[in-house]
């Protein structure tokens, strides 16, 4: 079985991890492939099955849990599951890619525990909880209640940061891009023991 390395970026919603993942994917020399997560919710806006997420019904998701088809999964909100299918990681490895994940902190730490030597887990930290709330409001994609729920969850997520291999504070996007690039490049080109 061909196995590349795994790059995990986790953060509270609004920290900028998706922007950093997209930046890394555009650095061809890193040879990264994006792990598409599975979700038990309906597509939003212009989301596309197989590109943004693998959209599964709640029943399909639970069946795949029972069949142990997930590398990691979590019930983020009631009856709202997200996870990484083992076949997705294998698909990218079979294509000769290293796998990059844009996932929540629990999933990120789960992957690190399964593949401790081949995973680089990076926590992307917002400058502050106040700044995080401002960023979420600027998106104009969620209600005030949803924003407050995400901000409350962020405090819990921030407490997990020391469990990651590296922490990047995203207070200056260009600086954060350079930091994450250097970390990933060093990890990918280092030989596994």
VOBA-1610 file (N, C-alpha, C; in pm, whole numbers, padded with zeros to 5 digits, always signed):
BEGIN
Unk+00085-00118+00000Unk+00000+00000+00000Unk+00089+00124+00000Unk+00074+00209-00100Unk+00150+00332-00109Unk+00097+00432-00008Unk+00186+00485+00077Unk+00142+00581+00177Unk+00228+00706+00174Unk+00163+00820+00151Unk+00232+00946+00160Unk+00219+00998+00302Unk+00251+01125+00319Unk+00237+01187+00450Unk+00104+01259+00460Unk+00070+01301+00581Unk-00059+01364+00609Unk-00034+01500+00674Unk-00101+01601+00622Unk-00091+01737+00675Unk-00231+01775+00724Unk-00242+01802+00854Unk-00370+01838+00914Unk-00368+01987+00952Unk-00466+02062+00905Unk-00486+02199+00953Unk-00620+02202+01024Unk-00616+02240+01150Unk-00738+02249+01232Unk-00741+02385+01298Unk-00863+02432+01325Unk-00879+02565+01384Unk-01025+02591+01413Unk-01051+02689+01498Unk-01189+02734+01513Unk-01236+02796+01380Unk-01364+02788+01354Unk-01422+02846+01234Unk-01391+02996+01230Unk-01339+03043+01116Unk-01307+03185+01101Unk-01161+03218+01125Unk-01079+03117+01154Unk-00937+03141+01180Unk-00853+03156+01054Unk-00907+03111+00941Unk-00835+03123+00814Unk-00770+02994+00767Unk-00808+02880+00826Unk-00743+02755+00787Unk-00773+02717+00642Unk-00894+02742+00596Unk-00929+02707+00458Unk-00846+02789+00360Unk-00824+02915+00389Unk-00740+03001+00305Unk-00598+02945+00299Unk-00546+02901+00413Unk-00410+02845+00418Unk-00402+02711+00345Unk-00506+02629+00357Unk-00508+02500+00285Unk-00507+02525+00134Unk-00589+02619+00088Unk-00594+02650-00056Unk-00458+02700-00104Unk-00392+02782-00023Unk-00259+02832-00057Unk-00161+02715-00073Unk-00161+02624+00023Unk-00070+02510+00017Unk-00097+02420-00103Unk-00224+02401-00135Unk-00261+02317-00250Unk-00207+02376-00382Unk-00190+02507-00386Unk-00138+02573-00506Unk+00014+02568-00518Unk+00083+02516-00417Unk+00229+02503-00420Unk+00261+02364-00475Unk+00275+02356-00608Unk+00289+02227-00676Unk+00401+02139-00623Unk+00513+02200-00581Unk+00627+02120-00534Unk+00594+02040-00408Unk+00487+02079-00337Unk+00448+02005-00216Unk+00371+01877-00248Unk+00317+01867-00371Unk+00247+01746-00417Unk+00134+01704-00321Unk+00045+01799-00290Unk-00064+01774-00196Unk-00195+01745-00269Unk-00274+01656-00210Unk-00409+01629-00257Unk-00505+01655-00142Unk-00617+01719-00171Unk-00714+01758-00068Unk-00807+01643-00032Unk-00815+01613+00097Unk-00906+01510+00145Unk-01047+01569+00157Unk-01137+01518+00076Unk-01276+01564+00078Unk-01348+01489+00190Unk-01405+01565+00282Unk-01477+01506+00396Unk-01616+01460+00356Unk-01670+01367+00433Unk-01810+01326+00418Unk-01893+01405+00519Unk-02017+01434+00483Unk-02106+01510+00571Unk-02247+01455+00560Unk-02317+01457+00673Unk-02455+01405+00673Unk-02556+01518+00663Unk-02521+01621+00591Unk-02612+01734+00574Unk-02633+01759+00425Unk-02730+01843+00397Unk-02759+01879+00258Unk-02655+01981+00209Unk-02627+01982+00079Unk-02535+02084+00024Unk-02590+02225+00047Unk-02500+02321+00072Unk-02538+02461+00086Unk-02491+02536-00037Unk-02567+02636-00077Unk-02525+02722-00189Unk-02485+02642-00310Unk-02364+02666-00358Unk-02316+02597-00478Unk-02231+02476-00449Unk-02240+02419-00328Unk-02158+02304-00295Unk-02190+02185-00386Unk-02084+02111-00421Unk-02097+02000-00514Unk-02050+01870-00449Unk-02132+01764-00464Unk-02098+01631-00412Unk-01971+01583-00481Unk-01875+01535-00403Unk-01751+01483-00459Unk-01645+01590-00482Unk-01682+01717-00462Unk-01585+01826-00477Unk-01570+01898-00343Unk-01681+01940-00286Unk-01678+02010-00157Unk-01688+01911-00041Unk-01780+01817-00054Unk-01803+01711+00044Unk-01858+01591-00029Unk-01854+01476+00039Unk-01933+01362-00003Unk-02058+01371+00082Unk-02169+01410+00022Unk-02293+01428+00097Unk-02364+01294+00110Unk-02383+01253+00235Unk-02447+01125+00265Unk-02572+01150+00348Unk-02669+01061+00334Unk-02785+01071+00423Unk-02740+01029+00563Unk-02818+01063+00663Unk-02785+01025+00800Unk-02771+00873+00811Unk-02861+00799+00746Unk-02857+00653+00747Unk-02729+00601+00682Unk-02694+00656+00563Unk-02571+00614+00494Unk-02448+00639+00582Unk-02446+00755+00647Unk-02332+00790+00732Unk-02319+00690+00847Unk-02431+00663+00914Unk-02430+00569+01027Unk-02393+00427+00983Unk-02437+00387+00864Unk-02400+00256+00810Unk-02249+00247+00787Unk-02191+00355+00738Unk-02046+00357+00713Unk-01968+00357+00845Unk-02024+00419+00950Unk-01961+00413+01083Unk-01958+00267+01130Unk-02074+00200+01119Unk-02083+00060+01163Unk-01987-00030+01084Unk-01970+00000+00956Unk-01883-00080+00869Unk-01735-00038+00885Unk-01707+00055+00976Unk-01571+00104+01003Unk-01502+00157+00877Unk-01579+00234+00797Unk-01525+00291+00673Unk-01462+00428+00694Unk-01469+00481+00818Unk-01412+00614+00845Unk-01279+00603+00916Unk-01187+00690+00877Unk-01061+00706+00949Unk-01091+00779+01079Unk-01176+00880+01069Unk-01223+00955+01185Unk-01360+01011+01150Unk-01441+01033+01253Unk-01572+01095+01233Unk-01616+01160+01364Unk-01709+01252+01352Unk-01760+01321+01471Unk-01902+01369+01444Unk-01983+01363+01550Unk-02116+01424+01543Unk-02096+01567+01595Unk-02081+01661+01502Unk-02047+01799+01537Unk-02164+01868+01607Unk-02281+01852+01551Unk-02405+01899+01612Unk-02502+01782+01601Unk-02613+01786+01672Unk-02706+01672+01673Unk-02745+01629+01531Unk-02723+01500+01502Unk-02752+01439+01371Unk-02678+01507+01256Unk-02568+01574+01287Unk-02488+01641+01186Unk-02346+01586+01197Unk-02316+01485+01114Unk-02189+01414+01120Unk-02094+01460+01009Unk-01966+01460+01042Unk-01860+01486+00946Unk-01754+01380+00968Unk-01684+01341+00862Unk-01579+01241+00879Unk-01493+01226+00756Unk-01385+01149+00772Unk-01291+01121+00664Unk-01301+00973+00629Unk-01339+00946+00506Unk-01348+00807+00459Unk-01207+00752+00433Unk-01183+00629+00476Unk-01053+00565+00452Unk-01024+00560+00302Unk-01128+00537+00221Unk-01109+00528+00076Unk-01062+00660+00016Unk-01098+00771+00079Unk-01056+00903+00030Unk-00905+00920+00047Unk-00853+00883+00162Unk-00710+00894+00187Unk-00635+00799+00093Unk-00686+00678+00078Unk-00621+00580-00010Unk-00621+00628-00155Unk-00731+00691-00197Unk-00741+00743-00335Unk-00627+00841-00362Unk-00602+00931-00266Unk-00497+01031-00284Unk-00358+00967-00279Unk-00339+00873-00187Unk-00210+00802-00181Unk-00185+00724-00311Unk-00290+00660-00363Unk-00276+00585-00488Unk-00237+00675-00605Unk-00273+00804-00596Unk-00237+00903-00698Unk-00101+00966-00670Unk-00028+00910-00570Unk+00106+00958-00540Unk+00111+01090-00465Unk+00001+01127-00400Unk-00007+01256-00330Unk+00013+01240-00180Unk+00058+01349-00117Unk+00050+01363+00028Unk-00090+01421+00052Unk-00150+01389+00165Unk-00289+01428+00190Unk-00294+01549+00284Unk-00374+01649+00246Unk-00395+01765+00333Unk-00542+01767+00376Unk-00562+01794+00505Unk-00696+01796+00565Unk-00728+01935+00618Unk-00849+01977+00597Unk-00905+02101+00655Unk-01018+02050+00744Unk-00984+02019+00872Unk-01084+01954+00956Unk-01082+02008+01099Unk-01187+01973+01172Unk-01201+02021+01311Unk-01092+01961+01399Unk-01076+02018+01518Unk-00966+01978+01606Unk-00975+01832+01651Unk-01094+01783+01678Unk-01109+01644+01722Unk-01063+01549+01611Unk-01110+01572+01490Unk-01071+01489+01376Unk-00922+01497+01349Unk-00867+01618+01359Unk-00725+01637+01337Unk-00640+01559+01435Unk-00678+01564+01562Unk-00603+01491+01664Unk-00622+01339+01650Unk-00741+01298+01603Unk-00765+01154+01578Unk-00669+01102+01469Unk-00655+01179+01361Unk-00566+01137+01252Unk-00422+01130+01302Unk-00381+01230+01380Unk-00245+01232+01436Unk-00221+01108+01523Unk-00324+01066+01599Unk-00306+00949+01686Unk-00298+00818+01606Unk-00362+00812+01490Unk-00361+00691+01407Unk-00229+00681+01329Unk-00180+00794+01278Unk-00056+00798+01200Unk+00042+00898+01264Unk+00091+00869+01385Unk+00172+00969+01456Unk+00299+01015+01383Unk+00367+00924+01314Unk+00494+00961+01249Unk+00477+01024+01112Unk+00364+00994+01046Unk+00349+01049+00912Unk+00253+01167+00905Unk+00214+01220+01023Unk+00121+01334+01027Unk+00186+01457+01088Unk+00167+01570+01022Unk+00202+01700+01078Unk+00069+01769+01109Unk+00042+01791+01237Unk-00084+01854+01279Unk-00057+01999+01317Unk-00120+02091+01244Unk-00100+02234+01265Unk-00230+02296+01313Unk-00221+02373+01421Unk-00336+02445+01474Unk-00324+02590+01428Unk-00430+02640+01363Unk-00433+02779+01317Unk-00516+02859+01417Unk-00449+02954+01481Unk-00510+03030+01589Unk-00548+03170+01541Unk-00668+03216+01574Unk-00701+03356+01543Unk-00627+03446+01641Unk-00608+03575+01607Unk-00539+03665+01699Unk-00609+03674+01835Unk-00742+03666+01834Unk-00821+03671+01958Unk-00962+03622+01929Unk-01035+03593+02034Unk-01176+03551+02019Unk-01257+03668+01962Unk-01225+03789+02003Unk-01297+03908+01952Unk-01279+03921+01801Unk-01154+03902+01754Unk-01126+03910+01610Unk-01198+03798+01536Unk-01203+03681+01597Unk-01273+03568+01537Unk-01420+03604+01514Unk-01483+03665+01613Unk-01624+03703+01602Unk-01643+03806+01489Unk-01550+03900+01478Unk-01557+04000+01370Unk-01548+03932+01234Unk-01455+03838+01220Unk-01438+03766+01093Unk-01564+03687+01057Unk-01622+03620+01156Unk-01744+03542+01129Unk-01859+03632+01087Unk-01870+03750+01150Unk-01976+03844+01112Unk-01956+03897+00971Unk-01830+03922+00933Unk-01799+03974+00799Unk-01837+03876+00689Unk-01837+03748+00720Unk-01874+03647+00621Unk-02018+03663+00575Unk-02103+03707+00668Unk-02248+03724+00641Unk-02312+03596+00589Unk-02270+03482+00646Unk-02327+03354+00602Unk-02409+03288+00712Unk-02402+03342+00835Unk-02470+03276+00945Unk-02542+03374+01035Unk-02642+03322+01106Unk-02718+03404+01201Unk-02632+03439+01322Unk-02678+03536+01400Unk-02608+03576+01522Unk-02597+03458+01619Unk-02704+03376+01627Unk-02702+03259+01715Unk-02593+03160+01674Unk-02583+03134+01542Unk-02482+03042+01489Unk-02342+03096+01516Unk-02324+03227+01499Unk-02194+03289+01526Unk-02158+03273+01673Unk-02254+03301+01761Unk-02229+03286+01905Unk-02195+03142+01942Unk-02262+03046+01875Unk-02235+02905+01899Unk-02091+02871+01857Unk-02050+02922+01741Unk-01914+02897+01691Unk-01809+02962+01782Unk-01838+03083+01830Unk-01744+03152+01919Unk-01730+03077+02051Unk-01841+03028+02104Unk-01837+02949+02228Unk-01754+02822+02208Unk-01773+02757+02095Unk-01699+02635+02064Unk-01549+02665+02045Unk-01519+02784+01995Unk-01380+02822+01969Unk-01295+02820+02095Unk-01351+02861+02207Unk-01275+02861+02333Unk-01230+02720+02370Unk-01320+02624+02352Unk-01288+02484+02380Unk-01181+02435+02281Unk-01199+02470+02153Unk-01103+02428+02051Unk-00964+02486+02076Unk-00958+02613+02119Unk-00830+02679+02145Unk-00753+02606+02255Unk-00825+02547+02349Unk-00760+02475+02459Unk-00684+02351+02409Unk-00718+02301+02291Unk-00650+02182+02237Unk-00521+02217+02163Unk-00498+02344+02136Unk-00382+02386+02055Unk-00249+02322+02097Unk-00218+02314+02229Unk-00089+02255+02268Unk-00071+02107+02228Unk-00180+02040+02192Unk-00170+01899+02151Unk-00124+01883+02006Unk-00117+01994+01933Unk-00075+01992+01792Unk+00076+02005+01782Unk+00132+01967+01667Unk+00276+01976+01645Unk+00324+02121+01634Unk+00238+02207+01580Unk+00274+02347+01561Unk+00149+02433+01573Unk+00170+02558+01616Unk+00061+02655+01626Unk+00101+02777+01544Unk+00012+02819+01455Unk+00035+02939+01376Unk-00075+03039+01413Unk-00035+03158+01452Unk-00134+03263+01480Unk-00155+03340+01350Unk-00278+03340+01302Unk-00310+03406+01176Unk-00355+03551+01202Unk-00257+03637+01233Unk-00289+03779+01250Unk-00239+03860+01131Unk-00155+03798+01047Unk-00104+03858+00924Unk-00102+03745+00822Unk-00191+03750+00723Unk-00209+03638+00631Unk-00081+03600+00557Unk-00006+03698+00506Unk+00117+03667+00431Unk+00219+03597+00521Unk+00231+03644+00644Unk+00323+03582+00741Unk+00276+03439+00772Unk+00144+03421+00791Unk+00089+03287+00821Unk+00113+03192+00703Unk+00096+03241+00579Unk+00120+03158+00461Unk+00266+03112+00457Unk+00359+03204+00483Unk+00500+03170+00482Unk+00533+03068+00591Unk+00480+03091+00711Unk+00505+02999+00824Unk+00455+02858+00793Unk+00330+02849+00743Unk+00272+02717+00717Unk+00347+02648+00604Unk+00387+02724+00503Unk+00462+02666+00391Unk+00595+02608+00440Unk+00667+02683+00521Unk+00798+02637+00571Unk+00783+02510+00656Unk+00681+02509+00744Unk+00656+02391+00828Unk+00626+02267+00743Unk+00537+02283+00645Unk+00494+02170+00562Unk+00609+02122+00475Unk+00681+02215+00414Unk+00793+02177+00327Unk+00898+02098+00406Unk+00934+02147+00523Unk+01034+02079+00607Unk+00988+01938+00643Unk+00860+01925+00679Unk+00805+01795+00717Unk+00801+01697+00598Unk+00755+01744+00484Unk+00739+01656+00368Unk+00872+01604+00316Unk+00977+01686+00324Unk+01104+01646+00266Unk+01199+01584+00368Unk+01147+01561+00490Unk+01223+01492+00592Unk+01193+01342+00579Unk+01296+01260+00587Unk+01277+01114+00577Unk+01208+01060+00701Unk+01118+00964+00681Unk+01056+00896+00795Unk+01156+00799+00854Unk+01153+00785+00986Unk+01245+00690+01053Unk+01193+00550+01038
//
